[in-house]
Amino acid sequence: ALPISLISYKTDLEQFFVYLTNAYGQTEINAITPLNIRSWLAELKEDGISAKSINRKISALKSFFKYLLKQGNISTTPMITVVSPKVSKRLPIFVEEKNIETLFKYVEFSNDWKGKTDRLILSLLYNTGMRLSELINLTEKQVDVTYSQIKVLGKGNKERIIPVSNQLAREIADYIAQKSGNSVAVKELLVNEKGKPLYAQYVYNVVKKYLTLITTIEKKSPHILRHTFATHLMNNDADINSVKELLGHASLAATQIYTHNSIEKLKEVHKKAHP
């Protein structure tokens, strides 16, 4: 089976040639001009195709004509003057600080094992910004209660150390102690009532259930708590390089989306305060 990206590229090229035949009645490779391509892209835009999808189609055409050049089928590529549309960067959605405070101070969690696990899931996601996969694979050994820190195994098996509050370290220690008391010998830190490691959908359901109680934002996924962790740090003047390390980002470019929220906050302050 072909990878998804190859299937997409194949579809893009087929669509382009169908358009050429319908609009110009020809599909001669040598006769394709930048104008042919730009008129196709204009039609896509009129049909409401997103900039991101149009960019992928441009990328497919660029690769295709580059290949034909290499093979000697064409002498110049019609893609030279084709410009990709700008993709608007979506600001990360996050939960307001006051709502997070409501979650941990006032929302009631049941006093059974499920309640304890649910609360710890939310605490870990918000206090460490770890990814969903990092959370469900987190082992007891990765938690250092003495030094209040967690060693997280991120993408590409890259390790990073995330400090946690003494209070959260104590909560984790209590959780582990109770787990051993129930003679659950599972290396993963978090387990369900049956003593089995958690699966992704379980965590999704927990996050959705509790975020629904405190916020009206549309997306309520574990990743939103990662955005929330990073945004709250940036809004409270954390250094961007430190946030990058805590999130386990390979480059600063990925972390910079969180500065946009800080800028939005500054604009808000300026609007309210400036006469």
C-alpha positions in Angstrom: 0.0 0.0 0.0 1.2 3.5 -0.8 1.8 6.0 2.1 -0.9 8.6 2.6 1.3 11.4 1.3 2.0 9.6 -2.0 -1.7 8.9 -2.5 -2.4 12.6 -1.9 0.3 13.6 -4.4 -1.1 11.1 -7.0 -4.6 12.5 -6.5 -3.3 16.1 -6.9 -1.6 15.3 -10.2 -4.6 13.5 -11.5 -6.9 16.4 -10.6 -4.5 18.8 -12.4 -4.5 16.8 -15.6 -8.3 16.5 -15.6 -8.5 20.3 -15.2 -6.0 20.8 -18.1 -8.0 18.5 -20.4 -11.3 20.2 -19.5 -10.1 23.8 -19.6 -7.5 23.6 -22.5 -8.3 20.4 -24.2 -4.6 19.3 -24.0 -2.2 17.5 -21.6 1.0 17.8 -23.6 3.7 18.0 -20.9 5.9 20.4 -22.9 3.1 22.8 -23.6 2.1 23.4 -19.9 2.7 27.1 -19.0 2.8 28.9 -15.6 -0.5 30.5 -16.7 -2.2 27.0 -17.0 -1.0 26.2 -13.4 -2.0 29.6 -12.0 -5.5 29.4 -13.5 -6.0 25.9 -11.9 -4.8 27.3 -8.5 -7.2 30.2 -8.9 -10.1 27.8 -9.5 -9.2 25.8 -6.4 -9.2 29.0 -4.4 -12.6 29.9 -5.7 -13.8 26.5 -4.7 -12.8 27.3 -1.1 -9.8 24.9 -1.0 -7.6 25.9 2.0 -4.2 27.5 1.5 -2.6 24.5 3.2 -4.2 22.1 0.6 -3.2 24.4 -2.3 0.4 24.5 -1.0 0.4 20.7 -1.0 -0.8 20.6 -4.6 1.9 23.1 -5.6 4.5 20.9 -3.8 3.2 17.9 -5.8 3.5 19.8 -9.1 7.0 21.1 -8.2 8.3 17.6 -7.4 6.6 16.2 -10.6 8.2 18.9 -12.9 11.6 18.6 -11.1 11.5 14.8 -11.9 10.7 15.5 -15.6 13.6 18.0 -15.8 15.9 15.4 -14.3 14.7 12.8 -16.8 15.2 15.2 -19.7 11.5 15.2 -20.7 11.3 19.0 -20.4 13.9 21.8 -20.6 12.3 24.3 -18.1 9.8 23.9 -15.3 6.6 26.0 -15.5 6.7 26.2 -11.6 9.4 29.0 -11.5 6.9 31.8 -11.2 4.2 30.0 -9.2 4.0 31.4 -5.6 2.6 29.4 -2.7 -0.2 31.2 -0.8 0.5 32.2 2.8 -0.9 29.8 5.4 -2.4 31.6 8.3 -0.9 30.4 11.6 -3.6 29.3 14.0 -2.9 30.4 17.5 -2.8 27.6 20.0 -6.0 27.2 22.0 -5.6 27.1 25.7 -7.5 27.1 29.0 -7.5 30.3 31.0 -5.6 30.3 34.3 -8.7 31.1 36.4 -10.4 28.0 34.9 -7.5 25.8 35.6 -7.6 27.1 39.2 -11.3 26.2 39.4 -10.5 22.7 38.1 -7.9 21.8 40.8 -9.5 23.8 43.7 -13.3 23.3 43.3 -14.1 20.4 41.0 -14.8 17.3 42.9 -13.1 14.0 42.0 -14.5 10.8 43.3 -12.6 9.3 46.3 -12.1 5.9 44.5 -9.2 4.8 42.4 -10.7 6.2 39.2 -11.0 9.7 40.8 -7.4 9.6 42.0 -6.2 8.5 38.6 -8.3 11.1 36.7 -6.9 13.9 38.9 -3.3 12.8 38.5 -3.8 12.6 34.7 -4.9 16.2 34.6 -2.2 17.4 37.1 0.6 15.7 35.1 -0.6 17.1 31.7 -1.0 20.6 33.0 2.1 20.7 35.2 4.5 19.1 32.8 3.1 19.8 29.3 4.0 16.2 28.3 2.4 14.6 25.3 -0.3 12.0 25.5 2.0 9.2 24.4 4.6 10.3 27.0 2.0 10.2 29.7 0.6 6.7 29.0 4.1 5.3 28.7 5.4 7.1 31.8 6.9 4.5 34.3 7.3 4.7 38.0 11.1 4.7 37.6 10.9 7.9 35.5 9.6 9.8 38.6 12.2 11.1 41.1 10.1 12.0 44.1 13.2 13.0 46.2 14.2 15.7 43.7 10.7 16.5 42.5 11.4 15.8 38.8 10.2 13.5 36.0 12.4 12.1 33.3 10.3 12.1 30.1 11.1 10.0 27.0 10.1 12.1 24.1 10.1 11.9 20.3 13.1 10.0 18.9 13.8 8.6 22.3 15.1 12.0 23.5 15.2 12.3 27.2 14.2 15.5 29.0 13.9 16.3 32.7 10.8 18.3 33.9 10.7 19.7 37.4 7.4 19.4 39.3 6.1 21.0 42.5 6.7 19.2 45.8 3.0 18.9 46.2 2.7 17.0 42.8 5.7 14.8 43.8 3.9 13.9 47.0 0.7 13.1 45.1 2.6 10.8 42.8 4.3 9.1 45.8 1.0 8.5 47.5 -0.5 7.1 44.2 2.5 4.7 43.8 2.2 3.6 47.5 -1.5 2.9 47.1 -0.9 1.0 43.9 1.6 -1.3 45.6 -0.8 -1.6 48.5 -3.3 -3.0 46.0 -0.5 -5.3 44.8 -0.5 -3.9 41.3 2.9 -4.7 39.8 2.8 -2.7 36.6 5.8 -0.6 35.5 3.6 2.2 34.0 2.8 4.9 36.6 -0.9 5.3 35.7 -3.3 2.4 35.8 -7.1 2.0 35.6 -9.3 0.3 38.3 -8.4 -3.1 36.9 -4.7 -2.4 37.4 -4.1 -2.2 33.6 -2.0 0.6 32.0 -4.1 3.4 30.4 -4.8 3.7 26.7 -5.1 6.9 24.7 -8.9 7.0 24.5 -9.2 6.7 28.3 -7.1 9.8 28.8 -9.0 11.7 26.0 -12.3 10.9 27.8 -11.0 12.1 31.2 -9.7 15.4 29.8 -12.9 16.1 27.8 -15.1 15.3 30.8 -13.3 17.7 33.2 -12.5 20.5 30.7 -16.2 20.5 29.8 -17.0 21.5 33.4 -14.7 24.5 33.4 -14.3 26.0 29.9 -16.3 26.7 26.8 -13.4 26.2 24.4 -14.3 23.8 21.6 -11.3 21.5 21.6 -10.8 19.6 24.8 -7.9 17.2 24.2 -4.8 16.3 26.1 -2.8 18.4 23.7 -4.8 21.5 24.8 -3.3 21.1 28.3 0.2 21.0 26.7 -0.7 24.3 24.9 -2.0 25.6 28.3 1.2 24.7 30.1 3.3 26.5 27.6 1.0 29.5 27.2 0.8 30.1 31.0 4.6 29.8 31.3 5.1 32.4 28.5 2.4 34.7 29.9 4.2 34.7 33.2 7.5 35.8 31.6 9.2 32.4 31.2 12.3 32.4 29.0 11.4 30.9 25.6 14.5 28.7 25.5 13.5 27.1 28.8 9.9 26.5 27.5 11.4 24.9 24.4 13.4 22.5 26.6 10.5 21.7 28.9 8.3 20.9 25.8 11.0 18.8 24.2 10.9 20.8 21.0 13.7 20.1 18.5 13.8 23.7 17.3 12.8 27.1 18.6 10.4 27.7 15.7 7.9 25.2 17.1 8.0 27.0 20.5 7.5 30.5 19.0 3.8 30.0 18.4 3.4 30.5 22.1 4.9 34.0 21.9 1.9 35.0 19.7 -0.5 34.5 22.7 1.8 36.7 24.8 1.6 39.4 22.0 -2.2 39.0 21.9 -2.2 39.5 25.7 -0.1 42.6 25.4 -2.4 44.0 22.7 -5.3 43.4 25.1 -3.6 45.2 28.0 -2.7 48.1 25.7 -6.2 48.4 24.4 -7.7 48.4 28.0 -5.0 50.7 29.6 -4.1 53.2 26.9 -6.4 56.3 26.9 
